[in-house]
Amino acid sequence: MAKIRLVVAALLAVLLAACSGSAVSGGGDAAGGDAASEPADGAGDAASAPSEGAASEAAGGEPIDVGLLIPTSGVYALLGEDIRNGFELYLEQNGGALGGRPVETVEVDEGEAAETGVRGAQRLVEEDQVDTVVGIVSSAVALGVRDLFDERQIPLILTNAGADDLTGAAASDYIFRTSFSNRQPNYAMGRWLAEEGVEDLFIIAPDYAAGREQAAGAREAYEAGGGTVVGEAFPPFTTTQDYQPFLQQIRDSGAQAVHAFFSGGEAIAFVQQYQQFGLAEEIPLYGSGFLTDTTVLPQQGAAAEGIRTALHYAPALENPTNQAFVEAYTAAYDEPPTQYAVAAWDAAQLLDLALADFEGEIADDPEGFVTALEGVGEIDSPRGPFTLSDTHNPEQPFYLLEVAPGDDGQLTNIVVEELGSVEDPN
């Protein structure tokens, strides 16, 4: 299965980068949902849930209906698979229960277009009448359904969509996030670059909403630390194949370092061309962790070696919760977990902990359940402990990662140091 995923990842369109943005292109309206991966027998024994007393040994009471709104078709299908796997692994480890209550999941295809995702959310809310929804890869979908969940008072836990407004200007009492905001990983890297004394920085990202937000996060922290941004470039999103004009712009800028946000096919092309153009030996390349994450690193190969990035998760993190999680996930799905799987596992954990302290039915007391979610406190995640901000965004640790050979000789993202958390702006 792992080999198949590497081949598929190599063919992902550059639209994959839109998964954390607030604009999505593409049509994908095909129904999906038949490709669910079941955890291997005994997978739940490899790691126990960290929530003491939250998981029930003998689940009872009325089932909790959880909607999984994830892409099962189109260019984001691999991300949807990871989210499903992470959520189902937590359920498997806890006897199919959350907070001592049995769980029934209803999966709907988010697709790759905003229209598909909005229709999927409407189906879950209006037809399936689920108690809560987990998932959503695209910020365009998340922003498009924000009012639906807010007005219908149905808790939504986002496991990828990174638009800053979702926990900022468009925050809702009923929207929570266990992934990241676009600003966060870039702010962590920009802060570190300033602390390291890098004086002249060039910033590059694709020209769409997420790219602009990611670039702004790096600039904000870097300039606050005394650094100087000597240039920026925003190549056209999804259509740029030749980065040479932008690479020449970087060379001519006199920058000491480059900060980049790209993901999916764009990350593969940019990193390879950065090396081919000769810049890898002249100007160090940094970025947010999507630049070299596990979905693109095998295709980037040696061109990625030495690149440093910032992200909230890597399978190599050495903490007991992550080591148990990696062991269980790898045993169940024959591949290491991604940040998408972790976000879904933690979404299940958040529900588990909240339901353990909540009496009654969510539909009868949605405000009370929101209070229970807000009262969870610190979550013991594979990424390290984190809490939720007042607007329900993770206040989580970030890590400096470097692409280097792992114990098996294969390139991986090793953990260099912890970069601290990134708080929401005031």
C-alpha positions as CSV (number, residue, x, y, z in Angstrom):
1,M,0.0,0.0,0.0
2,A,2.8,2.4,0.8
3,K,4.4,1.9,-2.6
4,I,1.1,2.6,-4.3
5,R,0.7,5.8,-2.3
6,L,4.1,7.1,-3.5
7,V,3.2,6.6,-7.1
8,V,-0.2,8.3,-6.6
9,A,1.5,11.2,-4.7
10,A,3.8,11.7,-7.6
11,L,0.8,12.3,-9.9
12,L,-1.0,14.7,-7.6
13,A,-1.9,17.9,-9.4
14,V,-0.6,21.1,-8.1
15,L,-4.1,21.8,-6.9
16,L,-3.2,19.9,-3.7
17,A,-1.7,23.1,-2.5
18,A,-5.3,24.5,-2.2
19,C,-6.1,22.2,0.6
20,S,-5.0,24.8,3.1
21,G,-6.2,27.8,1.1
22,S,-9.5,29.7,0.8
23,A,-9.8,29.2,-2.9
24,V,-10.3,25.8,-4.6
25,S,-10.3,25.1,-8.3
26,G,-11.5,22.0,-10.0
27,G,-14.8,20.2,-10.5
28,G,-14.7,16.8,-8.9
29,D,-18.3,16.0,-8.0
30,A,-18.1,12.2,-8.1
31,A,-19.5,10.3,-5.1
32,G,-17.0,8.3,-3.1
33,G,-16.7,6.6,0.3
34,D,-16.0,3.0,-0.6
35,A,-12.2,3.2,-0.1
36,A,-12.1,3.2,3.7
37,S,-9.1,1.4,5.2
38,E,-9.9,-0.8,8.2
39,P,-7.3,-1.0,11.0
40,A,-5.5,-4.3,11.2
41,D,-6.5,-6.8,13.8
42,G,-5.0,-5.8,17.1
43,A,-4.1,-2.3,16.0
44,G,-5.8,-0.9,19.1
45,D,-3.4,-2.8,21.4
46,A,-0.3,-0.9,20.2
47,A,-1.2,2.4,21.7
48,S,-3.8,3.3,24.3
49,A,-5.7,6.5,24.3
50,P,-4.2,9.1,26.7
51,S,-7.5,10.2,28.1
52,E,-8.0,8.5,31.4
53,G,-11.5,7.3,31.9
54,A,-12.8,8.8,28.7
55,A,-12.9,5.7,26.7
56,S,-15.5,3.2,27.7
57,E,-14.8,-0.5,28.2
58,A,-18.5,-1.2,27.7
59,A,-20.1,1.6,25.7
60,G,-23.7,2.3,26.5
61,G,-26.4,4.9,25.8
62,E,-27.6,6.5,22.6
63,P,-25.0,6.4,19.8
64,I,-23.2,9.6,18.9
65,D,-23.6,10.3,15.1
66,V,-20.4,11.7,13.7
67,G,-20.2,12.9,10.1
68,L,-16.8,12.6,8.3
69,L,-16.7,15.2,5.6
70,I,-13.5,14.2,3.7
71,P,-12.4,14.0,0.1
72,T,-12.7,10.4,-1.2
73,S,-12.5,11.4,-4.8
74,G,-10.4,13.9,-6.7
75,V,-6.9,15.3,-6.1
76,Y,-7.3,15.4,-2.3
77,A,-8.4,11.8,-1.8
78,L,-5.1,10.8,-0.2
79,L,-5.5,13.5,2.5
80,G,-9.1,12.2,3.1
81,E,-7.8,8.7,3.5
82,D,-5.3,9.9,6.1
83,I,-8.0,11.7,8.0
84,R,-10.3,8.7,7.9
85,N,-7.4,6.5,9.1
86,G,-6.5,8.7,12.0
87,F,-10.1,9.0,13.2
88,E,-10.9,5.3,12.8
89,L,-7.7,4.3,14.6
90,Y,-8.7,6.2,17.7
91,L,-12.2,4.6,17.6
92,E,-10.6,1.2,17.2
93,Q,-8.3,1.8,20.2
94,N,-11.3,2.8,22.3
95,G,-13.8,0.0,21.4
96,G,-15.7,2.1,19.0
97,A,-16.8,4.6,21.7
98,L,-16.2,8.2,22.6
99,G,-16.8,9.4,26.1
100,G,-18.3,6.0,26.9
101,R,-20.9,6.2,24.2
102,P,-21.0,4.2,21.0
103,V,-20.2,6.0,17.8
104,E,-21.8,5.7,14.4
105,T,-20.0,7.5,11.5
106,V,-21.5,8.8,8.3
107,E,-18.9,9.5,5.6
108,V,-19.6,12.0,2.8
109,D,-17.3,12.9,0.0
110,E,-16.0,16.5,0.2
111,G,-14.6,16.2,-3.4
112,E,-12.2,18.9,-4.7
113,A,-14.6,21.7,-5.4
114,A,-16.3,24.1,-2.9
115,E,-19.7,23.3,-4.3
116,T,-19.2,19.5,-3.7
117,G,-18.1,20.1,-0.1
118,V,-20.9,22.5,0.7
119,R,-23.5,20.0,-0.6
120,G,-21.9,17.3,1.5
121,A,-22.1,19.4,4.6
122,Q,-25.8,20.2,3.9
123,R,-26.5,16.5,3.5
124,L,-24.8,15.6,6.8
125,V,-26.6,18.3,8.7
126,E,-30.1,18.3,7.1
127,E,-30.6,14.7,5.9
128,D,-28.3,12.6,8.2
129,Q,-28.8,14.9,11.1
130,V,-25.5,14.1,12.7
131,D,-24.5,15.3,16.1
132,T,-21.1,16.7,15.0
133,V,-18.9,16.8,11.9
134,V,-15.1,16.1,11.6
135,G,-12.9,16.8,8.6
136,I,-12.8,19.3,5.7
137,V,-9.6,19.6,3.8
138,S,-10.3,22.8,1.8
139,S,-10.7,26.2,3.4
140,A,-13.1,27.2,0.6
141,V,-15.4,24.5,1.8
142,A,-14.9,25.4,5.5
143,L,-15.6,29.1,4.9
144,G,-18.6,28.1,2.7
145,V,-20.2,26.1,5.5
146,R,-19.3,28.3,8.4
147,D,-22.7,29.9,8.7
148,L,-24.5,26.6,8.3
149,F,-22.8,25.1,11.4
150,D,-23.0,28.3,13.3
151,E,-26.7,28.9,12.7
152,R,-27.7,25.2,13.2
153,Q,-25.5,25.0,16.3
154,I,-23.7,21.8,15.2
155,P,-20.0,21.5,16.3
156,L,-17.5,21.2,13.4
157,I,-13.9,20.1,14.1
158,L,-11.6,21.0,11.2
159,T,-8.7,18.6,10.5
160,N,-6.9,20.5,7.8
161,A,-8.6,23.7,6.4
162,G,-6.1,26.4,7.5
163,A,-7.6,29.8,6.5
164,D,-6.8,32.2,9.2
165,D,-10.3,33.7,9.3
166,L,-11.8,30.4,10.4
167,T,-10.4,31.0,13.9
168,G,-10.1,34.8,13.4
169,A,-12.5,37.2,11.8
170,A,-15.0,34.4,11.0
171,A,-14.6,32.5,14.3
172,S,-17.7,30.7,15.6
173,D,-18.6,29.1,18.9
174,Y,-19.3,25.9,16.9
175,I,-16.1,25.7,14.9
176,F,-13.0,24.1,16.4
177,R,-9.7,23.2,14.7
178,T,-7.1,20.4,15.5
179,S,-4.8,21.1,12.6
180,F,-3.2,24.6,12.1
181,S,-3.8,28.0,10.8
182,N,-1.9,29.1,7.7
183,R,0.0,31.7,9.7
184,Q,1.4,29.4,12.4
185,P,4.1,27.2,10.8
186,N,5.4,30.2,8.8
187,Y,5.4,32.5,11.8
188,A,7.5,29.8,13.7
189,M,10.0,29.7,10.9
190,G,10.2,33.4,10.4
191,R,10.8,33.9,14.2
192,W,13.6,31.3,14.2
193,L,15.3,32.9,11.1
194,A,15.3,36.3,12.9
195,E,16.7,34.8,16.1
196,E,19.4,33.1,14.0
197,G,20.5,36.4,12.7
198,V,19.6,35.9,9.0
199,E,19.4,39.5,7.9
200,D,18.1,39.5,4.3
201,L,15.3,37.1,3.4
202,F,13.4,36.5,0.2
203,I,9.8,35.1,0.5
204,I,8.1,33.1,-2.2
205,A,4.6,31.4,-2.3
206,P,1.9,30.7,-4.9
207,D,-0.5,33.6,-5.6
208,Y,-3.7,32.5,-3.9
209,A,-5.2,33.1,-0.5
210,A,-3.3,30.4,1.4
211,G,0.0,31.4,-0.2
212,R,-0.5,35.0,0.7
213,E,-1.4,34.1,4.3
214,Q,1.5,31.8,4.7
215,A,3.9,34.4,3.3
216,A,2.4,37.0,5.6
217,G,3.0,34.8,8.7
218,A,6.7,34.5,7.8
219,R,7.1,38.2,7.1
220,E,5.3,39.2,10.3
221,A,7.6,37.2,12.6
222,Y,10.8,37.8,10.7
223,E,10.4,41.6,10.6
224,A,9.3,41.7,14.3
225,G,12.6,40.0,15.1
226,G,14.6,42.7,13.3
227,G,15.0,41.0,9.9
228,T,14.7,42.6,6.5
229,V,12.7,41.1,3.7
230,V,14.6,42.0,0.5
231,G,12.0,40.6,-1.9
232,E,8.8,38.7,-2.4
233,A,7.4,36.7,-5.4
234,F,4.0,35.1,-5.9
235,P,4.1,32.8,-8.9
236,P,0.7,32.1,-10.5
237,F,-1.1,29.3,-8.6
238,T,-1.5,25.9,-10.4
239,T,-0.2,27.2,-13.7
240,T,3.5,27.8,-13.0
241,Q,5.7,25.1,-14.4
242,D,9.0,27.0,-14.9
243,Y,10.2,28.8,-11.8
244,Q,13.4,30.1,-13.5
245,P,12.3,33.7,-13.7
246,F,11.6,33.7,-10.0
247,L,14.8,31.9,-9.1
248,Q,16.7,34.5,-11.0
249,Q,14.8,37.2,-9.0
250,I,16.0,35.4,-5.8
251,R,19.6,35.3,-7.0
252,D,19.5,39.0,-7.9
253,S,18.0,40.1,-4.6
254,G,21.1,39.5,-2.5
255,A,19.1,37.5,0.0
256,Q,20.9,35.4,2.6
257,A,18.1,32.9,2.8
258,V,14.8,32.0,1.1
259,H,11.5,31.1,2.9
260,A,9.0,29.2,0.7
261,F,5.5,27.9,1.0
262,F,4.6,25.3,-1.6
263,S,2.9,22.0,-1.3
264,G,1.8,19.1,-3.5
265,G,3.1,19.1,-7.1
266,E,4.3,22.7,-6.8
267,A,6.6,21.8,-3.9
268,I,8.1,19.0,-5.9
269,A,8.8,21.2,-8.9
270,F,10.1,24.2,-6.9
271,V,12.5,22.2,-4.8
272,Q,13.9,20.3,-7.8
273,Q,14.3,23.4,-9.9
274,Y,15.9,25.3,-7.0
275,Q,18.7,22.7,-7.0
276,Q,18.9,22.5,-10.8
277,F,19.3,26.3,-11.0
278,G,22.2,26.2,-8.6
279,L,20.6,28.1,-5.7
280,A,20.8,25.2,-3.3
281,E,24.5,25.7,-3.0
282,E,24.3,29.4,-2.8
283,I,21.3,30.4,-0.6
284,P,19.8,28.1,2.1
285,L,16.1,27.2,1.5
286,Y,13.6,27.2,4.4
287,G,9.9,27.1,4.6
288,S,6.8,25.7,6.2
289,G,6.8,21.9,6.6
290,F,4.5,21.3,3.6
291,L,7.4,22.1,1.4
292,T,9.1,18.7,2.2
293,D,6.4,16.7,4.0
294,T,6.0,12.9,3.5
295,T,3.5,13.4,0.7
296,V,6.2,15.0,-1.6
297,L,9.6,14.1,-0.2
298,P,10.0,10.8,-2.0
299,Q,9.5,12.6,-5.4
300,Q,11.9,15.4,-4.5
301,G,14.7,13.0,-3.6
302,A,18.2,14.4,-3.1
303,A,17.1,17.9,-4.2
304,A,15.4,18.2,-0.8
305,E,18.3,17.2,1.4
306,G,19.3,19.8,3.9
307,I,16.1,21.9,3.6
308,R,14.9,23.1,7.0
309,T,11.2,23.7,7.6
310,A,8.8,24.3,10.5
311,L,5.7,22.2,11.2
312,H,3.7,21.0,14.2
313,Y,4.2,17.2,13.5
314,A,6.7,14.7,12.2
315,P,6.7,10.9,12.7
316,A,10.2,11.2,14.2
317,L,9.1,13.1,17.3
318,E,10.4,11.3,20.4
319,N,7.6,11.5,22.9
320,P,5.8,8.4,24.3
321,T,2.4,9.4,22.9
322,N,3.8,9.7,19.4
323,Q,5.9,6.6,19.5
324,A,2.9,4.6,20.5
325,F,0.8,6.3,17.9
326,V,3.3,5.7,15.1
327,E,3.6,2.1,16.1
328,A,-0.2,1.6,16.0
329,Y,-0.7,3.6,12.8
330,T,2.1,1.8,11.0
331,A,0.8,-1.6,12.1
332,A,-2.7,-0.7,11.0
333,Y,-2.0,0.9,7.6
334,D,1.5,-0.1,6.7
335,E,2.8,3.4,6.4
336,P,3.9,6.2,8.8
337,P,1.3,8.8,9.8
338,T,1.0,12.3,8.4
339,Q,-0.1,15.5,10.1
340,Y,-3.5,15.0,8.6
341,A,-3.9,11.7,10.4
342,V,-2.7,13.2,13.7
343,A,-5.3,16.0,13.3
344,A,-8.1,13.5,12.9
345,W,-6.8,11.3,15.8
346,D,-6.8,14.4,18.0
347,A,-10.3,15.4,16.8
348,A,-11.5,12.0,18.1
349,Q,-9.6,12.6,21.3
350,L,-11.2,16.0,21.7
351,L,-14.7,14.6,21.3
352,D,-13.8,11.7,23.6
353,L,-12.7,14.0,26.4
354,A,-15.6,16.4,26.0
355,L,-18.2,13.6,25.9
356,A,-16.8,12.1,29.1
357,D,-17.9,15.3,31.0
358,F,-21.1,15.9,29.1
359,E,-24.5,14.5,30.0
360,G,-27.5,14.4,27.7
361,E,-27.8,14.7,23.9
362,I,-25.7,17.1,21.9
363,A,-28.7,18.1,19.8
364,D,-30.7,19.0,22.9
365,D,-27.9,21.0,24.5
366,P,-25.5,22.2,21.8
367,E,-24.3,25.2,23.9
368,G,-23.5,22.8,26.8
369,F,-21.5,20.6,24.5
370,V,-19.5,23.5,23.2
371,T,-18.7,24.4,26.8
372,A,-17.5,20.8,27.3
373,L,-15.3,21.0,24.3
374,E,-13.9,24.3,25.5
375,G,-13.3,22.9,28.9
376,V,-11.1,20.0,27.8
377,G,-7.9,21.8,28.6
378,E,-4.5,20.3,27.6
379,I,-4.6,17.5,25.0
380,D,-1.9,14.9,25.0
381,S,-1.2,14.7,21.3
382,P,1.4,12.8,19.2
383,R,2.6,16.3,18.2
384,G,3.1,17.1,21.9
385,P,0.6,18.7,24.4
386,F,-1.5,21.5,23.1
387,T,-4.5,23.5,24.1
388,L,-7.2,25.5,22.2
389,S,-7.3,29.2,22.1
390,D,-10.3,31.3,22.8
391,T,-11.2,31.1,19.2
392,H,-10.6,27.3,19.1
393,N,-7.3,27.2,17.3
394,P,-4.5,24.9,18.5
395,E,-1.8,26.6,20.6
396,Q,0.7,23.9,19.8
397,P,4.4,23.3,19.6
398,F,6.3,23.7,16.4
399,Y,9.5,22.0,15.4
400,L,12.5,22.8,13.2
401,L,12.8,19.9,10.8
402,E,15.7,19.0,8.4
403,V,15.6,16.6,5.5
404,A,18.4,14.1,6.2
405,P,18.9,10.3,5.9
406,G,17.1,8.4,8.6
407,D,18.2,5.2,10.3
408,D,17.2,3.2,7.2
409,G,19.2,5.5,4.9
410,Q,16.1,7.0,3.4
411,L,15.5,10.7,3.4
412,T,13.2,11.9,6.1
413,N,12.4,14.9,8.2
414,I,14.4,14.7,11.4
415,V,13.6,16.9,14.4
416,V,16.3,19.4,15.1
417,E,14.8,21.4,17.9
418,E,11.5,22.7,19.3
419,L,10.5,26.2,18.2
420,G,7.8,26.9,20.8
421,S,4.2,27.6,20.2
422,V,2.5,30.3,18.1
423,E,-0.3,32.2,19.7
424,D,-3.2,33.7,17.8
425,P,-2.7,37.4,17.0
426,N,-4.6,39.8,19.3
